[in-house]
Amino acid sequence: MTVAEKELMQSDSMLMQSSQRSVHSTRKLPLTLQVLEQEIMVLRNAMERMYREQATFQSELVIDLSRQLDVKINEYMQYSCHSRAQGETTRSVF
């Protein structure tokens, strides 16, 4: 198993753990947004850490983590806009 594959497995594990912790959050965001916030933070931290290790944005792992982060940010923005349209109160993490 390559270092990149191990890093992705660790990121997936951290995402699962953060999703479980979000259930106990006291913030006033819908649960889905709380989970997405946690996933975004975990992916962002993993991507930043991998960039520091690889010292390049052209690393396949950095690119893969960046793509995963893009997907989560888009999910967050879509859900956030949908929630606002339905009158729910949301706060952006950006």
Biotite code that builds the C-alpha atoms (Angstrom):
import biotite.structure as struc

atoms = struc.array([
    struc.Atom([0.000, 0.000, 0.000], chain_id="A", res_id=1, res_name="MET", atom_name="CA", element="C"),
    struc.Atom([1.389, 3.386, -0.959], chain_id="A", res_id=2, res_name="THR", atom_name="CA", element="C"),
    struc.Atom([1.689, 6.381, 1.340], chain_id="A", res_id=3, res_name="VAL", atom_name="CA", element="C"),
    struc.Atom([-1.024, 8.099, -0.702], chain_id="A", res_id=4, res_name="ALA", atom_name="CA", element="C"),
    struc.Atom([-3.429, 5.192, -0.216], chain_id="A", res_id=5, res_name="GLU", atom_name="CA", element="C"),
    struc.Atom([-2.735, 5.141, 3.521], chain_id="A", res_id=6, res_name="LYS", atom_name="CA", element="C"),
    struc.Atom([-3.379, 8.891, 3.734], chain_id="A", res_id=7, res_name="GLU", atom_name="CA", element="C"),
    struc.Atom([-6.696, 8.483, 1.908], chain_id="A", res_id=8, res_name="LEU", atom_name="CA", element="C"),
    struc.Atom([-7.721, 5.683, 4.263], chain_id="A", res_id=9, res_name="MET", atom_name="CA", element="C"),
    struc.Atom([-6.845, 7.877, 7.261], chain_id="A", res_id=10, res_name="GLN", atom_name="CA", element="C"),
    struc.Atom([-8.865, 10.748, 5.788], chain_id="A", res_id=11, res_name="SER", atom_name="CA", element="C"),
    struc.Atom([-11.850, 8.448, 5.276], chain_id="A", res_id=12, res_name="ASP", atom_name="CA", element="C"),
    struc.Atom([-11.554, 7.248, 8.861], chain_id="A", res_id=13, res_name="SER", atom_name="CA", element="C"),
    struc.Atom([-11.374, 10.826, 10.170], chain_id="A", res_id=14, res_name="MET", atom_name="CA", element="C"),
    struc.Atom([-14.438, 11.736, 8.083], chain_id="A", res_id=15, res_name="LEU", atom_name="CA", element="C"),
    struc.Atom([-16.424, 8.899, 9.634], chain_id="A", res_id=16, res_name="MET", atom_name="CA", element="C"),
    struc.Atom([-15.350, 9.944, 13.134], chain_id="A", res_id=17, res_name="GLN", atom_name="CA", element="C"),
    struc.Atom([-16.184, 13.590, 12.517], chain_id="A", res_id=18, res_name="SER", atom_name="CA", element="C"),
    struc.Atom([-19.614, 12.621, 11.212], chain_id="A", res_id=19, res_name="SER", atom_name="CA", element="C"),
    struc.Atom([-20.282, 10.705, 14.408], chain_id="A", res_id=20, res_name="GLN", atom_name="CA", element="C"),
    struc.Atom([-19.112, 13.635, 16.577], chain_id="A", res_id=21, res_name="ARG", atom_name="CA", element="C"),
    struc.Atom([-21.397, 16.027, 14.700], chain_id="A", res_id=22, res_name="SER", atom_name="CA", element="C"),
    struc.Atom([-24.426, 14.208, 16.027], chain_id="A", res_id=23, res_name="VAL", atom_name="CA", element="C"),
    struc.Atom([-23.559, 15.526, 19.494], chain_id="A", res_id=24, res_name="HIS", atom_name="CA", element="C"),
    struc.Atom([-22.913, 19.114, 18.385], chain_id="A", res_id=25, res_name="SER", atom_name="CA", element="C"),
    struc.Atom([-24.947, 21.849, 20.093], chain_id="A", res_id=26, res_name="THR", atom_name="CA", element="C"),
    struc.Atom([-24.740, 24.303, 17.190], chain_id="A", res_id=27, res_name="ARG", atom_name="CA", element="C"),
    struc.Atom([-27.945, 25.454, 15.551], chain_id="A", res_id=28, res_name="LYS", atom_name="CA", element="C"),
    struc.Atom([-27.241, 24.145, 12.070], chain_id="A", res_id=29, res_name="LEU", atom_name="CA", element="C"),
    struc.Atom([-29.177, 21.319, 10.473], chain_id="A", res_id=30, res_name="PRO", atom_name="CA", element="C"),
    struc.Atom([-27.377, 18.029, 11.096], chain_id="A", res_id=31, res_name="LEU", atom_name="CA", element="C"),
    struc.Atom([-26.488, 17.620, 7.422], chain_id="A", res_id=32, res_name="THR", atom_name="CA", element="C"),
    struc.Atom([-24.690, 20.983, 7.390], chain_id="A", res_id=33, res_name="LEU", atom_name="CA", element="C"),
    struc.Atom([-22.852, 20.130, 10.609], chain_id="A", res_id=34, res_name="GLN", atom_name="CA", element="C"),
    struc.Atom([-21.628, 16.865, 9.102], chain_id="A", res_id=35, res_name="VAL", atom_name="CA", element="C"),
    struc.Atom([-20.583, 18.583, 5.884], chain_id="A", res_id=36, res_name="LEU", atom_name="CA", element="C"),
    struc.Atom([-18.692, 21.265, 7.856], chain_id="A", res_id=37, res_name="GLU", atom_name="CA", element="C"),
    struc.Atom([-16.775, 18.582, 9.707], chain_id="A", res_id=38, res_name="GLN", atom_name="CA", element="C"),
    struc.Atom([-15.998, 16.706, 6.494], chain_id="A", res_id=39, res_name="GLU", atom_name="CA", element="C"),
    struc.Atom([-14.775, 19.924, 4.848], chain_id="A", res_id=40, res_name="ILE", atom_name="CA", element="C"),
    struc.Atom([-12.485, 20.705, 7.778], chain_id="A", res_id=41, res_name="MET", atom_name="CA", element="C"),
    struc.Atom([-11.038, 17.180, 7.830], chain_id="A", res_id=42, res_name="VAL", atom_name="CA", element="C"),
    struc.Atom([-10.415, 17.175, 4.070], chain_id="A", res_id=43, res_name="LEU", atom_name="CA", element="C"),
    struc.Atom([-8.921, 20.673, 4.138], chain_id="A", res_id=44, res_name="ARG", atom_name="CA", element="C"),
    struc.Atom([-6.545, 19.710, 6.951], chain_id="A", res_id=45, res_name="ASN", atom_name="CA", element="C"),
    struc.Atom([-5.564, 16.476, 5.182], chain_id="A", res_id=46, res_name="ALA", atom_name="CA", element="C"),
    struc.Atom([-4.915, 18.319, 1.916], chain_id="A", res_id=47, res_name="MET", atom_name="CA", element="C"),
    struc.Atom([-2.819, 20.997, 3.650], chain_id="A", res_id=48, res_name="GLU", atom_name="CA", element="C"),
    struc.Atom([-0.831, 18.354, 5.533], chain_id="A", res_id=49, res_name="ARG", atom_name="CA", element="C"),
    struc.Atom([-0.227, 16.353, 2.350], chain_id="A", res_id=50, res_name="MET", atom_name="CA", element="C"),
    struc.Atom([0.854, 19.483, 0.484], chain_id="A", res_id=51, res_name="TYR", atom_name="CA", element="C"),
    struc.Atom([3.417, 20.223, 3.193], chain_id="A", res_id=52, res_name="ARG", atom_name="CA", element="C"),
    struc.Atom([4.720, 16.652, 2.964], chain_id="A", res_id=53, res_name="GLU", atom_name="CA", element="C"),
    struc.Atom([4.785, 16.514, -0.842], chain_id="A", res_id=54, res_name="GLN", atom_name="CA", element="C"),
    struc.Atom([5.817, 20.180, -1.353], chain_id="A", res_id=55, res_name="ALA", atom_name="CA", element="C"),
    struc.Atom([3.798, 20.312, -4.575], chain_id="A", res_id=56, res_name="THR", atom_name="CA", element="C"),
    struc.Atom([0.211, 20.772, -5.660], chain_id="A", res_id=57, res_name="PHE", atom_name="CA", element="C"),
    struc.Atom([0.874, 18.321, -8.504], chain_id="A", res_id=58, res_name="GLN", atom_name="CA", element="C"),
    struc.Atom([0.981, 15.301, -6.197], chain_id="A", res_id=59, res_name="SER", atom_name="CA", element="C"),
    struc.Atom([-1.759, 12.812, -7.077], chain_id="A", res_id=60, res_name="GLU", atom_name="CA", element="C"),
    struc.Atom([-2.799, 12.642, -3.430], chain_id="A", res_id=61, res_name="LEU", atom_name="CA", element="C"),
    struc.Atom([-3.030, 16.431, -3.071], chain_id="A", res_id=62, res_name="VAL", atom_name="CA", element="C"),
    struc.Atom([-5.078, 16.579, -6.274], chain_id="A", res_id=63, res_name="ILE", atom_name="CA", element="C"),
    struc.Atom([-7.368, 13.765, -5.102], chain_id="A", res_id=64, res_name="ASP", atom_name="CA", element="C"),
    struc.Atom([-7.932, 15.401, -1.718], chain_id="A", res_id=65, res_name="LEU", atom_name="CA", element="C"),
    struc.Atom([-8.596, 18.720, -3.467], chain_id="A", res_id=66, res_name="SER", atom_name="CA", element="C"),
    struc.Atom([-11.233, 17.068, -5.653], chain_id="A", res_id=67, res_name="ARG", atom_name="CA", element="C"),
    struc.Atom([-12.888, 15.479, -2.636], chain_id="A", res_id=68, res_name="GLN", atom_name="CA", element="C"),
    struc.Atom([-12.872, 18.863, -0.903], chain_id="A", res_id=69, res_name="LEU", atom_name="CA", element="C"),
    struc.Atom([-14.458, 20.510, -3.957], chain_id="A", res_id=70, res_name="ASP", atom_name="CA", element="C"),
    struc.Atom([-17.259, 17.941, -3.935], chain_id="A", res_id=71, res_name="VAL", atom_name="CA", element="C"),
    struc.Atom([-17.964, 18.506, -0.222], chain_id="A", res_id=72, res_name="LYS", atom_name="CA", element="C"),
    struc.Atom([-17.917, 22.298, -0.573], chain_id="A", res_id=73, res_name="ILE", atom_name="CA", element="C"),
    struc.Atom([-20.363, 22.052, -3.483], chain_id="A", res_id=74, res_name="ASN", atom_name="CA", element="C"),
    struc.Atom([-22.621, 19.752, -1.432], chain_id="A", res_id=75, res_name="GLU", atom_name="CA", element="C"),
    struc.Atom([-22.486, 22.213, 1.459], chain_id="A", res_id=76, res_name="TYR", atom_name="CA", element="C"),
    struc.Atom([-23.309, 25.189, -0.744], chain_id="A", res_id=77, res_name="MET", atom_name="CA", element="C"),
    struc.Atom([-26.194, 23.381, -2.464], chain_id="A", res_id=78, res_name="GLN", atom_name="CA", element="C"),
    struc.Atom([-27.675, 22.201, 0.823], chain_id="A", res_id=79, res_name="TYR", atom_name="CA", element="C"),
    struc.Atom([-27.122, 25.591, 2.432], chain_id="A", res_id=80, res_name="SER", atom_name="CA", element="C"),
    struc.Atom([-28.897, 27.426, -0.414], chain_id="A", res_id=81, res_name="CYS", atom_name="CA", element="C"),
    struc.Atom([-31.725, 24.886, -0.331], chain_id="A", res_id=82, res_name="HIS", atom_name="CA", element="C"),
    struc.Atom([-32.079, 25.306, 3.447], chain_id="A", res_id=83, res_name="SER", atom_name="CA", element="C"),
    struc.Atom([-32.176, 29.105, 3.180], chain_id="A", res_id=84, res_name="ARG", atom_name="CA", element="C"),
    struc.Atom([-34.838, 28.874, 0.497], chain_id="A", res_id=85, res_name="ALA", atom_name="CA", element="C"),
    struc.Atom([-36.925, 26.870, 2.964], chain_id="A", res_id=86, res_name="GLN", atom_name="CA", element="C"),
    struc.Atom([-36.395, 29.460, 5.696], chain_id="A", res_id=87, res_name="GLY", atom_name="CA", element="C"),
    struc.Atom([-33.879, 27.575, 7.867], chain_id="A", res_id=88, res_name="GLU", atom_name="CA", element="C"),
    struc.Atom([-31.146, 29.568, 9.602], chain_id="A", res_id=89, res_name="THR", atom_name="CA", element="C"),
    struc.Atom([-27.648, 28.661, 8.426], chain_id="A", res_id=90, res_name="THR", atom_name="CA", element="C"),
    struc.Atom([-24.173, 30.013, 8.940], chain_id="A", res_id=91, res_name="ARG", atom_name="CA", element="C"),
    struc.Atom([-21.465, 29.579, 6.340], chain_id="A", res_id=92, res_name="SER", atom_name="CA", element="C"),
    struc.Atom([-18.061, 28.161, 7.284], chain_id="A", res_id=93, res_name="VAL", atom_name="CA", element="C"),
    struc.Atom([-16.385, 30.110, 4.515], chain_id="A", res_id=94, res_name="PHE", atom_name="CA", element="C"),
])
